[in-house]
Amino acid sequence: MTVSAVLLAGALLVWSRTRRVVTTPAERAVYSALHTASLAARPLRGGLTDRSAQEAAPHLRELTGGEALAVADADGTLLAWDGPHSELAEYFTDAAKRAVATERPVLVPGPGRAEHAGRTLIAQPLLIENAGVAGALGVVTTGQPGPGRLGAVAEVARYACGQLELAELDASRARLDRAEVRALRAQISPHFIYNALNTIASFVRTDPDRARELILEFADFTRYSFRTAGEFTVLAEELRNIERYLELERARFGDALQVRLQIAPEVLGVVLPFLALQPLVENAVRHGLGGSGGRGTISIVAADAGTDCVISVEDDGAGMDPDLLRSGALDAIETGSGPARPAESAHVGLANVDDRLRAAFGNDYGLVVDTAPGAGTKVSMRVPKFRAGIQA
C-alpha cells in the first residue's frame, strides 16, 4: 500500500469516527425538523393563499406528526388538505370557523363516519400579533390528543403565524416604498413645471424647432417620473432623466447654469431606488444658482469604488450651516436659493431618499452631506453594485 493510500485510509477512519460522534440520532432529528420548518417557511413568506397553503401543508403535517393536515383562511374556506381522510374537510371548515371566531383551538372527537371514531380533529387558530386571525390549521390525529400533541400543534401554528407576520411586514414595506415614491413625485417642484412650460412657450415664436425639442424632453421627463413599473431603476436611466431635467433648466437659465458630468461607464448598470437622484440635482440647481451673481455650476460624479458605486451631486452655491444637519432632518436643505432655513422646507425629498437607501441596502448606504456657509453643498450616496433580491 502506498503512503498516499495509507493517509487516505486514515483520514476516512477519522472522518467516520467523527461522523458517528457528531451525527447522533438527536442531532439528526433536530436537523430534520429545522430543514422541514425552512421548507414550510418559504411559501408562507408570500402570505396565506391557496398556493402557499398547498406548498406548505406537507411540511407542516410532518412537523405536527398528524395523519392529515388542513389549512383554512379567516373565513373558514379550505385552502389545502394534505394526507388521507379528505372526507373530513367539511368538519374541519366548520371547526375552523369556530376557532377563528373564538380565537381558541377546537377539538372534534370521532368526526364523520364510524371508521373515524378513534380519531380527533384539531382546529388551531392562526393568530398574528396586531393583525388578528389569519386562518386556522387543522390536524387529524389517532386517538385523544394529550397535552404534548396539542402543544406541538400550537407551536407549529405559532411558527406558521411568524412566517405570515413576516410576509405582512414585507408587504407593508413594499406599500411604504410605493408611498415614498408617490411622495417624491408629488414633491417635484411645481415651480419647475410652471417655469419649464413658460420657457417652452417663449421659444414657440422665436425658435419653433427648439420649442419642439423642449416639449419632447418635458414629455419624456414626466413620463419617466410618473411611471408605475418598479421601485428601482438603473443608474443609466436615472441619469438620462436628469439630463432631461437639466436640458429644460439650461433652456431657462442659459449660460448661468453650468453642468459637469463625470460618469464611469462600468457603473451605468448599478441598481438604485427610483428617483433617488432627482431631489439631489434639483436642490443643487437651486443652491448653485444662489451663488454670487445668480450663476452656478453643478457637478455630478458616479465613480467605481470596488464593490460599490459612489454618486455625488455638488453645487458651488451659498451652502448652509452644518448644525442644521445635526439638529434636524436632511429636508432642511430643501429650500430654494440662499442659505437654508428649516421652516421653509415643505418637501420630503432628501430624507425620503436617505430612508429608502438605508431600507434597501442597510445603514451604511445613507446620504452624506458636506456643506458650510459660502462653500457650496455636496450630497453623496454609496450604492452596492449588486445586492441579492434587488433588481430594476
Summary of the structure (lengths in Angstrom):
residues: 392
radius of gyration: 30.9
end to end distance: 59.6
largest distance: 97.7
contacts: 1236
relative contact order: 0.07
helix: 56%
strand: 20%
